[in-house]
Structure formats: structure tokens, C-alpha cells
Amino acid sequence: MRVMFASDLHGSEYYVDLLLRRMAEEKPERLVLLGDLLYHGPRNDLPRGYDTRAAASLLNAVVPPPLCIRGNCDGEVDQMILDFPVLADFAALFLDGRTVYLTHGHHLEEAASALRAGDILFYGHTHVPDLSVRNGIIRINPGSVSIPKERSRHSYLLWDDAVLFWKDVETGEIWKTEKL
């Protein structure tokens, strides 16, 4: 199965547009958003092209609608302008025979407590791409689409038959690959 994971869009119409262009090229079966879709948060600078209404309009046009979980910057007011559910704190998927758990990351340890060795935990929040194993649980962060931190790239992740590709949202370039 081919799934695109992205996180921390923070209301950037510019980067949401780039992400959706990459999605048109990648042709994933689903887009999974790991939270912080519209608001930039008090600790972040405004991202390039900050326009929450335009970003929401672009996301509302995605077919099929994105699977989404709530980030720490997402609220009930955001749900008023988004046409797909954004208020679940956690979700689970089953991809290529693997249990994949989704959370934003601000409740990472709570999410991890529900998992067992070999399960996969996708999260955002830190704005830093990651692949690590803790207590046998594989933790994966696609990085941030619009506000990367620690000198990382504006990025998303493509899951393609249990092979992970971290990609630059601006160029589409693969900069890291891992096989699970």
C-alpha cells in the first residue's frame, strides 16, 4: 500500500499547495495528516504563505479526504472550516500487515503505552524527521511540511509497501530511505 504522511502544515497555503502537488505525482491511496494543520502556534514564526482559509480550502479538495488526527495547535474552531474530521487524538491503521498507530506527538508516551514491540508509531509535533526504536516500538516522524526545525528539510514521508521515503516537499527529492 502507498500512503503519504505529513505533519505540521501550520496554515501555510504555499506549503500545502506544494504537498498536494507532490501527492498528485506520488499517487498515494491516502494522505495521513498528523496534526497542526492551520494555526502556527505561539512558539513558531509565521510560515511562508500563511493563509489558513486558503490552506483549508486546498485540504478540503483532497479526494479521498485525508485521515487526520488532532495536533496541539488544532481546535474545534478549525473543524468549522475543514470538511474532514480533525479532532481525534489517536487513530490506528493496518498497513502491509503492520499495526500503525497515529498521534501528533504532544502525548507521545501515552500513545506508546498502548503498543507492543514491533508496532509502529507515527507522530509529528517536533518538526524533526525521525526513525527510532524504543521498547521495541518503531517511532517515525515525517518532519514538518512548513516549519522544519534543527536544520531539517520541509518534508513529508511516503510509505510504499513498508519502505519509507522521506522527501523534500519543495523538490520531491528523496533524502532518506528505510525498509521496515
N, C-alpha and C positions, 0 to 999 in steps of 0.2 A: 504494500500500500504506500502511496505517496501523499505525505501530509506536510504542509508548511506551518511552522511555528514562529510566532513573532510576539514581542512584548514591548511595553513601554513606548507607545507611539506618542503619547503626551500632546495630542491635539495638533500635530504638525500635518497640515494638508500636503505640504511638499513631500514629506517622507511617506505618508500614507499613499500618495499617488505613485511614488517610486515602488513601494511594496506591492501595490496592485498591478503595476506593470510587470514586475518580476513574477507575480502569481500568474499572469497571462502567459508568460514564457514557460514557466515551470509546469503548469497544468496539474496542480495537486488535486486530489479528491476533496480535500477540506483545508480550510485555513483555521488554525487554532490561535486565539489571542490570549495571552497570559496576563492581561490586565493593564491598567493605567492607559486607557485609550484616549481620553480627551483633555483632562486637566494636567497642567505641567507640575503642580505641586509647589509648595513654598520653598523647598530647598534647591530647586532646579531653575536654571535660566530658561527663558522662553526659547523653544526650539525654532529653527528656521521654518518659516511659513506657518507660524502658529495661527490657526483659524479653526476653532473647534466645530463650528457648524459645517464648514466645508469638509473637514475630516469625517464628521459623522455622515454626511451625505455620500461620500465615497464609500465608506464602510457599509452603509445601508444598501448599496447597489450590488454587493458581492453575492453571487449565486453559486452554490447554496450558501446560506448565511453562515458567517463564522461561528465556530464554537468558542465561547468566551467565558473566562472567569474574572471575578472582580479583583482589581488591584487596590492598593491603599489610597489611591487618588480617585477612584471611581465611586460614584454615589447614586442614589435614587434619582437625582435630577438628570444624570446622564442617560438613564433608561428612558426618560421622557422624549429624547430625540434620536434614540437608536432603536431600530426595528427588530433587533435580535436580543435575546436575554444576556445580560451582563452582570447580574448581581449574585451569582453562585460563587461561594468562596473556594469550592473544590469540585473537581469532576474526575471521572475515570474513563479511560479508553482501553480498548484491547487491540493492539496493533501487532501484526505479524506474530501472534502467539504470545505476546508480552503484555503484562499489566502496566499501563501507563497512567500515572496519577498527575493531575494538573493543579497547580496552585500559583498564586502570584509570588509568594516568597516572604512576605512580611509575617507569615505564620508557618514558616518552613518546618520547624521542628514538630509542630502539631500535625502537619501533613505527613511527615516522615514516620510518625508513630503508628500510622495506620498501615504501613507497608511491611513487607518481609524481604529478605535477601533475594536479589535477582529482579525485584520490581524496579520500575523507572519512575523518577520524579522530575517532571518538567516544572520549572519556575522562572520567574523574571525578577523584578524588583531591584536587583543590584546594578543593572545596566552593564554587567560584565559577563561575557561568554564563559561558560564553564562546562566541563565534564569531569566529574569526580565520583568516587565511590566512598560511601560512609556507612558502616554497619551492613555492608553488602548491598545497599540501595544505590542505584546509579542515579546521580543527580546531573541534570542537564539544564543549562541556561542558554537561550539563543542570543543573549545580549540585548541591546536596545536598538530599536529602529531609528529613533530620533535624537536621543541624548546619551550616547555611549560614554562610559567612564573608564578610567585607568588606561587611557590611550588605546582603547579598543575601537573597532570599526562600527559604523552604522550597519547593523546586521540582522539577519534572520536565519532560521535553520530549516533545512529540508530533510525530512525523514523519507528515505526511499528504500523499502524492503530491508529495514533495520540497518541501513547505512546512513550516517549523519553527515550532512554537508553544511558547514557554517558558510554563509555567503554575504558578501558586501551588497547592501541594498542599492547603493549608487551605481555599481559597475556590474553586479551579478557574478563577480569573481568568487570562486571557491577559495577560501583561505585556510580551511581546516576540514579534514575528513576523518571519521572514526567509524569502525564497524562494530556493532554490538554482538 
